[in-house]
Amino acid sequence: MLDVIIRGVTVADGTGADAFVADVGLRDGRIAVVGSAAGEEAAEVIDGTGLVLCPGFVDPHTHYDAQLLWDPHGSPSNVHGVTTVISGNCGFTLAPLRAEDVDWTLEMMSEVEGMPLDALRAGVGGGWTSFPEYLDHLDGKLGVNAAFLVGHCALRRYVMGERGSGNLAEPADLDAMRALLDEALAAGALGFSSSQSFTHNDGDGRPIPSRSADTAEVLALCEVVSHHEGTTLEYITDGCLKGFSDEEIERLTAMSLAAGRPLNWNVLTVDARSEAEMERQLEASRHAEANGAKVVALTMPTLVPMNMSFLTRCALTLMPYWDTILTLPVAERMEKLRDPEVRRRMQEAAKSDEAGVLKRLSGWAKYEVGDTYSDENKPLEGRRVGDIAEERGTSPFDTLVDIVLADDLRTVLWPLPPEDDTASWELRMALIDSDRAMVGGSDAGAHLDRMLGSTYPTAFLADCLRGRQLLSMERAIRSMTEVPARLFGLRERGRVQEGWHADLVLFDPATVGARRVRKVADLPADSERLYAGSDGIVRVFVNGRTAVVDGEATDGLAGTLLRSGRDTETVAVPGTAGP
């Protein structure tokens, strides 16, 4: 007897092949039948007529390390069909963790990843010091499948303490970090992640510890990864936003070869107006392949607007010169922003080569005014800055700054993505449908007041089925299932195939999509975040058990803590011999 039969459903099996109609039966957490289930009985029978069944989506770049401690389902990713999340990215993890470093770590996570500090303090709790203890703490308490990388920052802080920021590691330090990483990987950590990005600073504004590591240290830690089955690498560096230098491209290749594993980096911006810059980023993949390594760029299949503010840290603060203004006390900041010379320098800096990919933020006319906090600005909500500037007879930048000043800097601004044009969309789909990049980069669980990337699976499906239709449904599904599952070596996941784990999404192709983004106060300590539900998600199965019904999560905890080696297999790169 089967646990579930879905009869007459259209199956997109994850391989990219044409969909087909079949019965699909589940038993004991596995897919038992794909074909005809005539004569079979089941505890539950679902009529799949007019619906599509596909593998559960795999999100390769999340920051659910903290949230899963109080929200085992990983919302809202779960209601958008995600059944597996990869966390511990960008070098940030909650283990290994000394008791004396808890406050520093939570403050760093809040600063870098945009998680409310009150929520972290109320929700993280404790109960672990080592990485194996952290994994054990989560094991059996998950509503989604989750795998965790070991963060370089945590290793450095644990071993070096405050010396970890601003100092090279001594030989004894490196030996201790290697031993901790080896311990974590032996316990089932998925791999190693590191950041050397200028965007990443701790709660005191100092560079995070991993930014003080030299290449020799990074490669020595990557080499530890090579000794463990089913492991991988993730890395963020300055060039991810500014454009890769030759040195960075060489380092990415060397890291992959040292580990004998694929390396992914986040995130590739696709803009037809700067195709040459994009191709430069992809040179990292080509160089790696030519040298027997594997480097994969993550990119998003949808546009994810990120709100901005002159009051709190955001991407605007990362632009050259802007940081000297937007980090001043509020009163001084407002005084500076009234100065025409300061405004002139800010505009020049925003358009300079030094700004790198952040130059995309300088289209002031296309900013949309969000929440406002003054009677003067209230009528401006939902309007574009360019239209307001034309009415006032002032420049778009001056108009934007004047609006912000009227709200004592509290105005919420939404820059409309500049790469929302036909040529960019066609280029984006061609890239996704190639082997040069992988769908990812949602940052789910992070930047909770700024952006919401976790809706991409349903938004992407809606676009492919009823929007631009630039990519077939089957190829879109493959990019979110089979492709990431194979890169991470997930055993028997990522396809609708007999004998494989029953991570599945049943959806209505006529209605599937993401709902409007709204603000909710459902985090610990009543902290706020951005949230959006889904439409058309009829059922989500995690390991054969129902996790979502009609877009709403159930209480079941059917997720697996994915441990390297046991739940993953080695994806070796051509230039190495493997494990």
C-alpha positions as CSV (number, residue, x, y, z in Angstrom):
1,M,0.0,0.0,0.0
2,L,1.2,3.5,-0.9
3,D,1.1,6.5,1.4
4,V,0.1,8.9,-1.3
5,I,-1.0,8.6,-5.0
6,I,-1.2,11.6,-7.2
7,R,-3.2,10.5,-10.2
8,G,-3.0,11.9,-13.7
9,V,-0.5,14.6,-12.9
10,T,1.8,16.4,-15.4
11,V,5.3,15.5,-14.3
12,A,8.2,17.8,-15.0
13,D,10.9,15.4,-13.6
14,G,13.7,17.9,-13.2
15,T,15.9,16.8,-16.1
16,G,14.6,19.4,-18.5
17,A,12.8,16.8,-20.6
18,D,9.3,17.3,-21.8
19,A,6.7,16.9,-19.2
20,F,4.5,13.9,-19.2
21,V,1.3,12.7,-17.6
22,A,1.6,9.9,-15.0
23,D,0.5,8.6,-11.6
24,V,3.1,9.2,-8.9
25,G,3.1,7.1,-5.7
26,L,4.9,7.8,-2.5
27,R,5.9,5.3,0.2
28,D,8.1,5.6,3.3
29,G,9.5,9.0,2.2
30,R,10.5,7.8,-1.3
31,I,9.0,8.0,-4.8
32,A,7.7,4.4,-5.3
33,V,5.8,4.8,-8.6
34,V,6.2,7.1,-11.7
35,G,3.9,5.8,-14.4
36,S,0.8,3.8,-13.8
37,A,-0.6,3.2,-10.3
38,A,-3.7,1.3,-11.6
39,G,-4.8,-1.1,-8.9
40,E,-2.7,0.5,-6.2
41,E,-4.3,1.6,-3.0
42,A,-3.1,4.5,-0.9
43,A,-3.9,6.2,2.4
44,E,-4.4,9.5,0.4
45,V,-5.3,9.9,-3.3
46,I,-4.9,13.3,-4.9
47,D,-6.4,14.2,-8.3
48,G,-3.5,15.7,-10.2
49,T,-5.5,16.7,-13.3
50,G,-4.4,20.1,-14.6
51,L,-1.6,20.3,-12.0
52,V,2.2,20.0,-12.4
53,L,4.4,17.9,-10.1
54,C,8.1,18.6,-10.0
55,P,11.1,18.1,-7.6
56,G,11.4,20.3,-4.6
57,F,13.4,23.5,-5.2
58,V,17.0,23.7,-3.9
59,D,18.1,27.2,-2.7
60,P,21.9,27.2,-2.8
61,H,22.5,30.5,-1.0
62,T,20.6,31.2,2.2
63,H,21.3,32.5,5.7
64,Y,18.9,30.5,7.7
65,D,21.6,29.5,10.2
66,A,19.8,31.5,13.0
67,Q,16.1,31.4,11.8
68,L,15.9,27.6,11.6
69,L,16.5,27.7,15.4
70,W,13.1,29.3,15.9
71,D,11.4,28.6,12.6
72,P,12.3,25.1,11.5
73,H,10.3,25.5,8.2
74,G,12.5,28.2,6.8
75,S,9.7,30.6,5.8
76,P,8.8,32.0,3.4
77,S,11.0,29.7,1.3
78,N,8.9,26.7,2.2
79,V,5.7,28.1,0.9
80,H,7.4,28.8,-2.5
81,G,8.3,25.2,-2.9
82,V,11.8,25.1,-1.5
83,T,12.5,21.8,0.1
84,T,16.3,22.1,0.6
85,V,18.4,25.0,1.7
86,I,22.1,25.5,1.8
87,S,23.2,27.8,4.7
88,G,26.5,28.9,6.3
89,N,27.3,31.1,3.2
90,C,29.6,34.1,3.0
91,G,31.8,32.9,5.8
92,F,29.1,33.5,8.5
93,T,28.0,30.7,10.8
94,L,26.9,30.3,14.4
95,A,29.6,27.7,15.2
96,P,32.2,27.1,16.4
97,L,31.2,29.6,19.0
98,R,32.8,30.5,22.4
99,A,30.4,31.8,25.1
100,E,32.3,35.0,25.3
101,D,31.9,35.6,21.6
102,V,28.1,35.2,21.4
103,D,27.3,38.9,21.6
104,W,30.0,39.8,19.0
105,T,28.7,37.1,16.7
106,L,25.1,38.2,16.9
107,E,26.0,41.8,16.4
108,M,28.1,40.9,13.4
109,M,25.2,38.8,11.9
110,S,22.9,41.7,12.5
111,E,25.2,44.2,10.8
112,V,26.3,42.1,7.9
113,E,23.2,40.1,7.1
114,G,20.4,42.5,8.2
115,M,18.9,40.3,10.9
116,P,17.2,42.3,13.7
117,L,19.5,42.1,16.7
118,D,16.6,41.8,19.2
119,A,15.3,38.8,17.2
120,L,18.7,37.1,17.3
121,R,19.2,37.7,21.0
122,A,15.7,36.3,21.7
123,G,15.7,33.4,19.2
124,V,19.2,32.0,18.9
125,G,19.5,30.6,22.4
126,G,22.5,28.3,22.7
127,G,23.4,24.8,23.7
128,W,26.5,24.3,21.5
129,T,30.1,25.4,21.2
130,S,31.5,23.2,18.4
131,F,30.2,22.8,14.9
132,P,29.2,19.2,15.5
133,E,27.2,20.3,18.5
134,Y,25.4,22.9,16.4
135,L,24.5,20.3,13.8
136,D,23.3,17.9,16.5
137,H,21.2,20.7,18.0
138,L,19.3,21.1,14.8
139,D,19.1,17.4,13.9
140,G,15.5,16.1,14.0
141,K,14.0,19.6,14.4
142,L,13.7,20.7,10.8
143,G,10.8,21.2,8.5
144,V,13.0,21.5,5.4
145,N,16.2,19.7,4.4
146,A,19.2,21.8,5.4
147,A,23.0,21.6,4.8
148,F,25.5,23.9,6.5
149,L,28.9,25.2,5.4
150,V,31.5,26.1,8.0
151,G,32.2,29.9,8.0
152,H,35.7,31.2,8.0
153,C,34.8,34.1,10.3
154,A,33.7,31.7,13.0
155,L,36.9,29.6,12.7
156,R,39.1,32.7,13.0
157,R,37.2,34.3,15.9
158,Y,37.1,31.0,17.8
159,V,40.9,30.5,17.4
160,M,42.3,34.0,17.4
161,G,39.7,36.0,19.4
162,E,40.0,39.7,18.8
163,R,43.3,39.1,17.0
164,G,41.3,37.5,14.2
165,S,40.4,41.0,12.9
166,G,43.4,42.8,11.4
167,N,46.1,40.2,11.8
168,L,47.6,37.4,9.8
169,A,47.3,33.9,11.4
170,E,50.3,32.4,13.1
171,P,51.2,28.8,12.2
172,A,49.6,27.6,15.4
173,D,46.4,29.5,14.6
174,L,46.2,28.0,11.2
175,D,46.7,24.5,12.6
176,A,43.9,25.1,15.1
177,M,41.5,26.4,12.4
178,R,42.3,23.4,10.2
179,A,41.6,21.0,13.1
180,L,38.2,22.7,13.8
181,L,37.3,22.6,10.1
182,D,38.3,18.9,9.9
183,E,36.1,18.2,12.9
184,A,33.1,19.9,11.4
185,L,33.4,18.2,8.1
186,A,33.8,14.8,9.7
187,A,30.5,15.5,11.5
188,G,28.7,16.3,8.3
189,A,29.3,20.0,7.5
190,L,28.8,20.5,3.8
191,G,32.0,22.4,3.2
192,F,33.8,25.7,3.7
193,S,32.7,29.3,3.1
194,S,34.7,32.5,3.3
195,S,34.3,36.2,2.6
196,Q,36.9,38.8,1.7
197,S,34.4,41.4,0.5
198,F,34.7,45.1,1.3
199,T,30.9,45.0,2.1
200,H,31.3,42.8,5.2
201,N,32.1,44.5,8.5
202,D,31.3,43.5,12.1
203,G,29.0,45.3,14.5
204,D,31.7,47.8,15.4
205,G,32.3,48.6,11.7
206,R,35.6,46.7,11.5
207,P,36.4,44.3,8.7
208,I,35.2,40.8,9.6
209,P,37.9,38.3,10.6
210,S,38.1,36.4,7.3
211,R,39.0,39.7,5.4
212,S,42.4,39.5,7.3
213,A,43.3,36.1,5.9
214,D,45.9,35.8,3.2
215,T,45.6,33.5,0.2
216,A,47.9,30.9,1.8
217,E,45.4,30.6,4.8
218,V,42.4,30.3,2.5
219,L,44.0,27.6,0.4
220,A,45.2,25.7,3.5
221,L,41.6,25.5,4.7
222,C,40.3,24.5,1.3
223,E,42.8,21.7,1.3
224,V,41.1,20.3,4.4
225,V,37.9,20.0,2.4
226,S,39.6,17.7,0.0
227,H,39.8,15.0,2.7
228,H,36.0,14.7,3.2
229,E,33.4,13.1,0.9
230,G,30.5,15.2,-0.5
231,T,31.9,18.6,0.3
232,T,32.0,22.0,-1.5
233,L,33.2,25.6,-1.4
234,E,31.6,29.0,-1.4
235,Y,33.4,32.3,-1.6
236,I,32.7,36.0,-1.7
237,T,35.4,38.6,-2.6
238,D,35.6,42.3,-3.7
239,G,35.4,41.3,-7.3
240,C,31.9,39.8,-6.9
241,L,30.7,43.4,-6.9
242,K,33.5,45.4,-8.4
243,G,34.7,43.1,-11.1
244,F,37.2,40.3,-10.7
245,S,40.9,41.1,-10.9
246,D,43.3,38.6,-12.5
247,E,44.5,37.8,-8.9
248,E,41.0,37.0,-7.8
249,I,40.3,34.8,-10.8
250,E,43.5,32.9,-10.1
251,R,42.6,32.5,-6.4
252,L,39.1,31.1,-7.2
253,T,40.7,28.5,-9.4
254,A,43.4,27.7,-6.9
255,M,40.7,27.2,-4.2
256,S,38.7,24.8,-6.3
257,L,41.9,22.8,-7.1
258,A,43.1,22.8,-3.4
259,A,39.7,21.3,-2.3
260,G,39.2,19.2,-5.4
261,R,35.6,20.5,-5.3
262,P,33.4,23.0,-7.1
263,L,33.2,26.6,-5.8
264,N,30.3,28.9,-6.2
265,W,30.2,32.7,-5.7
266,N,27.4,35.2,-5.3
267,V,26.0,37.1,-7.2
268,L,26.3,37.7,-10.9
269,T,24.4,40.8,-12.2
270,V,23.0,40.4,-15.7
271,D,22.6,43.6,-17.6
272,A,22.7,43.8,-21.4
273,R,24.1,47.4,-21.1
274,S,27.2,46.1,-19.4
275,E,27.6,42.7,-21.1
276,A,31.3,43.1,-21.3
277,E,31.5,43.4,-17.5
278,M,29.4,40.3,-17.1
279,E,31.6,38.4,-19.4
280,R,34.6,39.5,-17.3
281,Q,32.9,37.9,-14.3
282,L,32.3,34.7,-16.2
283,E,36.0,34.6,-17.1
284,A,36.4,33.1,-13.6
285,S,34.4,30.0,-14.7
286,R,36.3,29.8,-18.1
287,H,39.7,30.1,-16.4
288,A,38.8,27.5,-13.9
289,E,37.6,25.0,-16.5
290,A,40.8,25.5,-18.6
291,N,42.8,24.6,-15.5
292,G,40.8,21.6,-14.4
293,A,38.8,23.4,-11.7
294,K,35.1,24.4,-11.4
295,V,33.8,27.8,-10.5
296,V,30.1,28.6,-10.8
297,A,28.4,32.0,-10.6
298,L,25.1,32.3,-8.8
299,T,22.5,34.6,-10.4
300,M,18.9,35.3,-9.8
301,P,16.1,34.4,-12.4
302,T,14.0,37.3,-11.2
303,L,14.6,40.9,-10.2
304,V,14.6,41.5,-6.5
305,P,14.2,45.1,-5.6
306,M,16.1,46.2,-2.5
307,N,14.8,49.2,-0.5
308,M,17.3,51.9,0.5
309,S,17.4,54.5,3.2
310,F,19.7,57.4,4.1
311,L,19.1,56.6,7.8
312,T,20.3,53.0,8.1
313,R,23.1,50.9,6.6
314,C,22.3,49.7,3.1
315,A,24.0,49.3,-0.3
316,L,24.2,53.1,-0.7
317,T,26.6,53.2,2.2
318,L,29.0,50.9,0.3
319,M,29.6,53.5,-2.5
320,P,32.8,55.4,-2.5
321,Y,32.6,58.7,-0.5
322,W,29.0,58.0,0.5
323,D,30.2,56.1,3.5
324,T,31.8,59.2,4.9
325,I,28.5,61.0,4.8
326,L,25.9,58.2,5.7
327,T,27.8,57.0,8.8
328,L,27.8,60.5,10.4
329,P,25.4,61.2,13.4
330,V,22.0,62.0,12.0
331,A,22.1,65.7,12.6
332,E,25.6,66.0,11.0
333,R,24.5,63.8,8.2
334,M,21.5,66.0,7.4
335,E,23.7,69.1,7.5
336,K,26.1,67.6,5.0
337,L,23.2,66.5,2.7
338,R,22.1,70.1,2.5
339,D,25.5,71.2,1.1
340,P,25.5,71.5,-2.8
341,E,29.2,70.5,-2.9
342,V,28.5,67.3,-0.9
343,R,25.7,66.4,-3.2
344,R,27.9,67.0,-6.3
345,R,30.6,64.7,-4.9
346,M,28.1,62.1,-4.0
347,Q,26.7,62.0,-7.5
348,E,30.2,61.8,-9.0
349,A,31.2,59.0,-6.7
350,A,28.0,57.0,-7.5
351,K,28.8,57.0,-11.2
352,S,32.6,56.4,-10.8
353,D,34.4,53.2,-11.9
354,E,35.3,52.7,-8.3
355,A,31.6,52.1,-7.5
356,G,31.7,49.0,-9.6
357,V,28.3,47.3,-9.9
358,L,26.9,49.7,-7.4
359,K,26.7,52.3,-10.3
360,R,23.4,50.6,-11.0
361,L,22.0,52.5,-8.0
362,S,22.6,55.9,-9.5
363,G,19.5,56.1,-11.7
364,W,17.8,58.5,-9.2
365,A,14.8,59.3,-11.5
366,K,13.7,55.6,-11.3
367,Y,13.6,55.5,-7.5
368,E,10.1,55.0,-6.2
369,V,9.1,56.6,-2.9
370,G,7.9,54.0,-0.3
371,D,6.9,54.7,3.3
372,T,7.2,58.3,4.3
373,Y,7.0,60.0,7.7
374,S,6.0,63.6,7.2
375,D,2.8,65.4,6.0
376,E,4.8,67.0,3.2
377,N,5.9,63.6,1.8
378,K,2.8,61.6,2.4
379,P,1.3,62.4,-1.1
380,L,4.6,61.2,-2.7
381,E,4.2,57.5,-1.6
382,G,4.3,55.2,-4.6
383,R,5.5,57.9,-7.0
384,R,8.7,58.0,-9.0
385,V,11.4,60.5,-8.1
386,G,11.8,61.5,-11.8
387,D,8.2,62.6,-12.1
388,I,8.4,64.6,-8.9
389,A,11.6,66.2,-10.1
390,E,10.0,67.3,-13.3
391,E,7.1,68.9,-11.4
392,R,9.5,70.7,-9.1
393,G,11.9,71.7,-11.8
394,T,14.9,70.2,-9.8
395,S,17.3,67.4,-10.7
396,P,16.3,63.9,-9.7
397,F,19.1,63.6,-7.2
398,D,18.3,66.9,-5.5
399,T,14.7,65.9,-5.4
400,L,15.5,62.6,-3.8
401,V,17.7,64.2,-1.1
402,D,15.1,66.9,-0.4
403,I,12.4,64.2,0.1
404,V,14.7,62.3,2.5
405,L,15.5,65.4,4.5
406,A,11.8,66.3,4.9
407,D,11.5,62.9,6.7
408,D,14.5,63.3,8.9
409,L,16.1,60.6,6.6
410,R,13.5,58.0,7.4
411,T,12.1,57.7,3.9
412,V,12.0,54.2,2.4
413,L,13.2,54.3,-1.2
414,W,12.8,51.5,-3.8
415,P,15.3,51.8,-6.7
416,L,13.7,50.1,-9.7
417,P,16.1,47.6,-11.2
418,P,17.8,49.1,-14.2
419,E,18.3,45.7,-15.9
420,D,14.5,45.3,-16.5
421,D,14.6,45.4,-20.3
422,T,14.1,42.8,-23.1
423,A,17.7,42.4,-24.0
424,S,18.7,41.8,-20.3
425,W,15.9,39.3,-19.8
426,E,16.9,37.3,-22.9
427,L,20.6,37.3,-21.8
428,R,19.5,36.3,-18.3
429,M,17.5,33.3,-19.5
430,A,20.3,32.2,-21.9
431,L,22.8,32.2,-19.1
432,I,20.5,30.3,-16.7
433,D,19.9,27.7,-19.4
434,S,23.7,27.3,-19.9
435,D,26.3,25.7,-17.7
436,R,28.0,29.0,-16.9
437,A,25.8,30.0,-14.0
438,M,23.3,28.6,-11.5
439,V,20.1,29.9,-10.2
440,G,20.6,31.2,-6.6
441,G,21.6,34.2,-4.6
442,S,18.3,34.7,-2.8
443,D,20.0,35.5,0.6
444,A,16.9,34.0,2.2
445,G,16.9,34.6,5.9
446,A,19.0,37.8,5.6
447,H,18.4,41.5,4.8
448,L,15.0,41.1,6.3
449,D,14.1,44.8,6.1
450,R,15.6,45.4,2.7
451,M,14.7,42.7,0.3
452,L,12.9,39.4,-0.2
453,G,14.6,37.0,-2.6
454,S,13.1,33.8,-1.3
455,T,10.1,34.2,-3.6
456,Y,12.1,33.5,-6.7
457,P,10.8,29.9,-7.5
458,T,7.2,30.9,-7.8
459,A,7.9,34.2,-9.4
460,F,10.2,32.5,-12.0
461,L,7.6,29.9,-12.8
462,A,4.9,32.6,-13.2
463,D,7.2,34.5,-15.6
464,C,8.0,31.3,-17.7
465,L,4.4,30.1,-17.8
466,R,2.4,33.3,-18.2
467,G,4.8,36.3,-18.4
468,R,7.7,36.7,-20.8
469,Q,7.9,32.9,-21.5
470,L,11.5,33.1,-22.4
471,L,12.3,29.7,-20.9
472,S,10.2,26.6,-20.9
473,M,8.7,25.4,-17.7
474,E,10.7,22.2,-17.8
475,R,14.1,24.1,-18.2
476,A,13.2,26.6,-15.5
477,I,12.4,23.7,-13.1
478,R,15.6,22.0,-14.0
479,S,17.6,25.1,-13.1
480,M,16.1,25.1,-9.6
481,T,16.2,21.4,-8.9
482,E,18.5,19.1,-10.8
483,V,21.3,21.6,-11.4
484,P,21.9,22.7,-7.8
485,A,21.3,19.2,-6.5
486,R,24.1,17.8,-8.8
487,L,26.5,20.7,-7.9
488,F,26.2,19.9,-4.2
489,G,26.1,16.2,-4.8
490,L,22.8,15.7,-3.1
491,R,22.1,11.9,-3.0
492,E,18.9,10.9,-4.8
493,R,17.3,14.4,-4.7
494,G,16.5,16.9,-7.4
495,R,14.4,14.6,-9.7
496,V,11.1,12.9,-9.8
497,Q,12.5,9.4,-10.1
498,E,11.5,6.0,-8.6
499,G,13.5,5.3,-5.5
500,W,14.5,8.9,-4.9
501,H,13.5,11.0,-1.9
502,A,10.0,12.4,-2.2
503,D,10.8,16.1,-2.1
504,L,8.1,17.3,-4.4
505,V,6.1,20.4,-5.4
506,L,2.5,20.1,-6.7
507,F,1.4,23.4,-8.3
508,D,-1.3,24.9,-10.5
509,P,0.4,26.4,-13.7
510,A,-2.5,28.7,-14.2
511,T,-2.0,30.5,-10.9
512,V,1.4,29.8,-9.5
513,G,3.2,33.0,-8.4
514,A,4.4,35.2,-5.5
515,R,2.1,37.5,-3.6
516,R,2.8,41.1,-2.8
517,V,5.6,41.8,-0.4
518,R,4.4,43.1,3.0
519,K,5.9,43.8,6.4
520,V,5.1,41.4,9.3
521,A,6.1,41.3,12.9
522,D,6.5,37.6,13.4
523,L,10.2,37.3,14.5
524,P,11.3,36.8,18.1
525,A,10.9,39.9,20.2
526,D,8.1,40.9,17.8
527,S,10.8,42.1,15.3
528,E,9.7,42.9,11.8
529,R,10.6,41.4,8.4
530,L,9.5,41.5,4.8
531,Y,7.3,38.5,3.8
532,A,5.3,37.3,0.8
533,G,3.2,34.2,0.5
534,S,2.6,32.2,-2.7
535,D,-0.3,31.4,-5.0
536,G,-0.9,28.1,-6.8
537,I,1.3,25.9,-4.5
538,V,-1.2,23.1,-3.9
539,R,1.1,20.7,-2.0
540,V,4.8,20.5,-0.9
541,F,6.2,17.2,0.2
542,V,9.4,16.9,2.2
543,N,10.7,13.4,2.4
544,G,7.2,12.2,1.5
545,R,5.4,14.1,4.2
546,T,3.1,17.0,3.5
547,A,4.9,20.3,4.5
548,V,2.7,22.8,2.7
549,V,-1.0,22.7,1.7
550,D,-2.6,25.4,-0.5
551,G,0.3,27.8,0.3
552,E,0.2,27.3,4.1
553,A,2.8,25.4,6.1
554,T,1.9,22.4,8.2
555,D,3.3,21.7,11.6
556,G,5.2,18.6,10.5
557,L,9.0,18.4,10.8
558,A,10.0,16.0,8.0
559,G,13.2,17.7,7.0
560,T,16.6,16.1,7.1
561,L,19.8,17.6,8.4
562,L,21.9,16.8,5.3
563,R,25.3,15.6,6.4
564,S,28.2,15.5,3.9
565,G,29.2,12.0,2.9
566,R,26.0,10.4,4.2
567,D,23.6,12.6,2.3
568,T,25.9,14.0,-0.3
569,E,28.4,12.5,-2.8
570,T,31.7,14.0,-4.0
571,V,31.5,16.2,-7.1
572,A,35.2,16.1,-8.0
573,V,36.7,18.6,-10.4
574,P,38.6,17.4,-13.4
575,G,42.1,18.6,-12.3
576,T,42.1,16.6,-9.1
577,A,41.8,12.9,-8.3
578,G,38.9,13.3,-5.9
579,P,38.7,11.9,-2.3
